[in-house]
Amino acid sequence: QVQLVESGGGSVQAGGSLRLSCAASGYISSSYCMGWFRQAPGKEREGVAVIGKYGSTTYITYAQSVKGRFTISKDNAENTLLLQMNNLKPEDTALYYCAAGSRYSRVCVVEAGTQAFGYWGQGTQVTVSS
């Protein structure tokens, strides 16, 4: 059974930084697809950053709105997914979700939305004030 538990959310002022963590249990695979999504009140869930690995190659994609500010990474030793968020803006305010797919696939990209993901965490709130 795969379980994903997010942490690291909070309230910061614009320009500040936060680092989100997602502890993954029951999910151990050399070929994987994991990602971060967010959902603001009244809006649809959107992809923020996705990371996949197949063989020796790692694939990373970002939403245009976060490129250059957010960095996704995976700590394989700890089986933890990370999202470093810098230069945060009020429009980044949302509930952030960690997601995992059963394996890497060609839809393991942020543009493909949620279709690569079958496992979800409960979310962690990020609030950015101006």
Legacy VTK file of the C-alpha trace (Angstrom):
# vtk DataFile Version 3.0
C-alpha trace
ASCII
DATASET POLYDATA
POINTS 130 float
0.000 0.000 0.000
1.471 3.341 -1.072
1.221 6.197 1.367
2.315 9.772 0.728
2.617 12.286 3.552
3.413 15.927 2.829
4.993 18.411 5.212
6.692 21.786 5.100
3.826 24.077 4.223
3.229 27.346 6.026
2.748 31.074 5.717
5.407 33.344 4.257
5.648 36.800 2.793
6.141 37.372 -0.900
9.745 36.753 -1.875
10.209 34.133 0.815
11.007 30.439 0.512
9.570 27.131 1.648
10.601 23.526 1.148
7.937 20.867 0.881
8.655 17.220 1.630
6.699 14.117 0.753
7.546 10.903 2.577
6.654 7.905 0.443
6.107 4.510 2.022
5.314 1.313 0.176
6.646 2.890 -3.015
10.023 1.574 -3.929
10.816 1.442 -7.602
13.837 2.195 -9.729
11.440 3.440 -12.411
9.063 6.037 -11.008
6.881 9.020 -11.635
6.200 11.524 -8.874
5.021 15.077 -8.795
3.646 18.095 -6.989
0.249 19.568 -7.728
-1.633 22.474 -6.207
-5.202 23.615 -5.909
-6.327 27.097 -4.962
-9.893 27.807 -3.772
-12.287 27.859 -6.699
-9.684 26.597 -9.142
-8.828 23.250 -10.674
-5.890 21.190 -9.493
-2.824 22.001 -11.567
0.562 20.409 -11.994
3.521 22.267 -10.555
6.484 19.954 -11.140
6.935 16.342 -12.178
9.949 14.060 -11.933
10.304 10.663 -13.545
13.090 8.157 -13.850
13.494 5.405 -16.389
16.759 3.519 -16.441
19.538 5.983 -15.823
17.661 9.029 -17.126
15.711 11.460 -14.989
13.020 13.605 -16.597
11.816 16.825 -14.969
9.144 19.240 -16.136
7.757 22.399 -14.536
4.703 24.529 -14.984
5.626 27.739 -16.770
4.463 29.798 -13.799
7.092 28.287 -11.475
10.064 27.803 -13.791
13.200 29.345 -12.343
11.656 29.576 -8.860
10.779 25.994 -7.880
13.023 22.914 -7.900
11.794 19.340 -7.621
14.088 16.552 -6.474
13.958 13.071 -4.984
16.031 11.813 -2.116
16.285 8.140 -2.983
17.955 7.176 0.278
15.022 8.581 2.251
12.406 7.823 -0.414
11.312 11.441 -0.119
10.106 13.860 -2.772
11.121 17.487 -2.280
9.973 20.818 -3.672
12.132 23.858 -3.010
10.102 27.003 -3.579
11.905 30.331 -3.804
10.720 33.847 -4.553
7.187 32.900 -3.614
4.305 35.020 -4.904
0.766 35.501 -3.565
-0.530 33.544 -6.577
1.380 30.487 -5.299
-1.064 30.271 -2.408
-2.750 26.857 -2.581
-3.044 23.416 -1.073
-0.065 21.454 -2.383
-0.358 17.733 -3.052
2.264 15.072 -3.560
1.427 12.411 -6.152
2.938 9.172 -7.406
2.341 6.867 -10.313
2.900 3.119 -10.274
5.763 3.437 -12.744
7.324 5.789 -15.248
5.320 6.425 -18.413
5.296 8.857 -21.312
2.628 10.927 -19.597
4.951 11.560 -16.680
5.152 15.262 -17.552
3.499 18.272 -15.974
1.590 19.042 -19.172
-0.254 15.710 -18.964
-1.996 16.652 -15.748
-3.043 13.956 -13.314
-3.319 10.969 -15.663
0.056 9.471 -14.680
-0.796 9.493 -10.976
-2.810 7.057 -8.918
-1.605 7.850 -5.422
-2.125 11.146 -3.605
-1.222 12.683 -0.290
-3.567 14.730 1.871
-1.958 18.050 0.999
-0.098 20.801 2.816
-1.189 24.442 2.796
1.057 27.173 1.424
-0.006 30.775 1.999
1.943 33.700 0.573
1.044 37.198 1.677
1.890 40.377 -0.192
LINES 1 131
130 0 1 2 3 4 5 6 7 8 9 10 11 12 13 14 15 16 17 18 19 20 21 22 23 24 25 26 27 28 29 30 31 32 33 34 35 36 37 38 39 40 41 42 43 44 45 46 47 48 49 50 51 52 53 54 55 56 57 58 59 60 61 62 63 64 65 66 67 68 69 70 71 72 73 74 75 76 77 78 79 80 81 82 83 84 85 86 87 88 89 90 91 92 93 94 95 96 97 98 99 100 101 102 103 104 105 106 107 108 109 110 111 112 113 114 115 116 117 118 119 120 121 122 123 124 125 126 127 128 129
